[in-house]
Amino acid sequence: MDAVLFWILAAVMVIASLLVIGQRNPMYSVLLLIVSFGALSGLYVLLGAPFVAAIQIIVYAGAIMVLFLFVVMLLNVPTEDPPTGYHARLLGGAGPRRFGAVLALVLAVELFWAFWRYLQPAPMPAGSSRASATVLEIGTKLFKDYAFAFEATSVLILVAMVGSIVLARRETK
Amino acid sequence: MDRVLLAQFIVIGFTFFMLLNSAAILVYMERKVAAFVQQRYGPYLVGPKGLLQPLADIIKLMFKEELRPKAADSLLFYLAPVLSATAAFAAFAVVPFGADTTLFGLLDRPIHLAAADVNVGLLVIFAITSMGVYGIVLAGWSSNSKYSLLGGLRSSAQMISYELSYGLSFAAVIMLAGSLSLHTIVDHQAGYWLGFIPKWYLFVQPLGFFIFLTAGVAETNRAPFDFPEAEQELVAGYHTEYSSMSFALFFLAEYVNMVTVSAVATDLFLGGWHGPFLPTIARWLGWQADSLGWIWFLAKVGFLLFFYIWMRWTLPRYRYDQLMEFGWKWLLPASVLNLLVTAGVVIYMGW
């Protein structure tokens, strides 16, 4: 049962993610990304981490994607036109495209090799095989063992936020 | 088939059936309360006291023509109302509405009176309600009409602004109860202080309750926060272009969302199915003490729904900038303060 669900969710996730980059309409890309996040959340549930699954939906599929949708709607781009102009010719010509294809292929081979070489199925730590990660466990880990990293991340996000506001703000005189 | 499993299926079916009916009852209630507020009679011709009016409304909606603007995105246009209604129903799945019961001794072990008992129930509700906004936003975008688009934009902005306060008011209750499961949270509210004050979180968290209700009204797009469909400015907002059953689905979703928010408020702040008198009656009849708890639950949810409707027909709509100012400058700081004070009390009193 779990295996069947895993393969269904994994297939949905991979197909949706591929379709995200294949869409001309940005609206559909955003929606497919939400589908992909939903499938990922299902995978978390299968791994026995319902808390992470719920957070995945709330933060990514809920909050962040609404913002994406908001921007797409505000700009109201119906479909993405093929770019024109000097830079487009520079990057989109036959030569650069072939060069890009070669680079992509090299990256794919490299990744495949790396995963093949180093990613052996690691044994599960004893006693944690199917036990679901409770909120308490995650909380103590996050706020005791990794407290510094957690706080540093939040400060980093705050800095990024302030920076983007400063950059985007226009002085009215 | 296993008896307990069968009973659980019946509970799930019953929940769905009651939710569907609650929308019909709410339509009637809304029209009657509105009439009372405006000193009219309201519906009184269809059935006794106009009780069959919702049925007549549904039949009318079903026989209307299904219209679609020519330039609309047809897939998303039809997907949007379905998404809205699905999210509304799915959110209720983890809300318990009564104590564990053996159905008066029919079963050998008690079952939960909820479609599903999830140990992160509160987060699931939060996650699914945050999905509900997509229905409205997509409806606004795919209709290809300026009023719809503005309604959808407003809706997403409003949801993002009020979801924060909404979540933080949850968090304070979670700290008090030490659990994310709604069932456990309700069980923490059993009993009395000084023998007569019920141990409801309403009395510990009055500010939290206020924030929850306000943000809940904003999340469900009801007056005085019904900006996505503000009729004076936007005709009908996100559902301007919808007719017939697609429109009915939005309507349904709105009422079911109201029921969900009221039910969650009851579970979080009003003690769920705990209350005075009924345990005494149940014991007198020889049943389990909390076997009649669902009556309390229904009464509390009913009162909150009445409050919702009462508010809609009493308060005028806010101005849009006031909505944003209230959400970000008042409600959010208040909820953060509430959270901090609660955390301090929890640590020092050792609750």
Contacts between the chains, C-beta under 8 A, distances in Angstrom:
chain1	res1	chain2	res2	distance
A	27	B	73	7.6
A	27	B	76	7.2
A	27	B	141	6.5
A	31	B	76	7.8
A	31	B	134	7.9
A	31	B	138	7.7
A	34	B	134	7.3
A	50	B	118	6.8
A	50	B	119	6.8
A	50	B	120	4.9
A	51	B	120	5.3
A	51	B	123	6.9
A	51	B	180	7.8
A	54	B	120	5.2
A	54	B	123	3.7
A	54	B	124	5.7
A	54	B	126	7.4
A	54	B	127	5.1
A	55	B	123	7.1
A	57	B	127	3.8
A	57	B	128	7.8
A	57	B	130	7.3
A	57	B	131	7.1
A	58	B	123	6.7
A	58	B	126	5.7
A	58	B	127	4.8
A	58	B	130	5.9
A	58	B	167	8.0
A	61	B	127	7.7
A	61	B	130	7.6
A	61	B	131	6.8
A	62	B	127	6.4
A	62	B	130	3.2
A	62	B	131	6.6
A	62	B	133	7.9
A	62	B	163	7.7
A	63	B	130	6.9
A	63	B	160	6.8
A	63	B	163	7.1
A	66	B	130	7.7
A	66	B	133	6.0
A	66	B	134	7.7
A	66	B	137	7.2
A	66	B	156	5.2
A	66	B	159	6.8
A	66	B	160	6.0
A	67	B	160	7.1
A	69	B	134	7.5
A	69	B	137	5.6
A	69	B	141	7.9
A	69	B	156	6.5
A	70	B	137	7.8
A	70	B	153	6.9
A	70	B	156	5.0
A	70	B	157	7.1
A	70	B	160	7.9
A	73	B	137	7.1
A	73	B	140	7.5
A	73	B	141	5.3
A	73	B	149	6.6
A	73	B	152	6.6
A	73	B	153	5.9
A	73	B	156	7.8
A	74	B	153	6.9
A	76	B	149	7.6
A	132	B	119	8.0
A	135	B	120	7.0
A	135	B	180	6.0
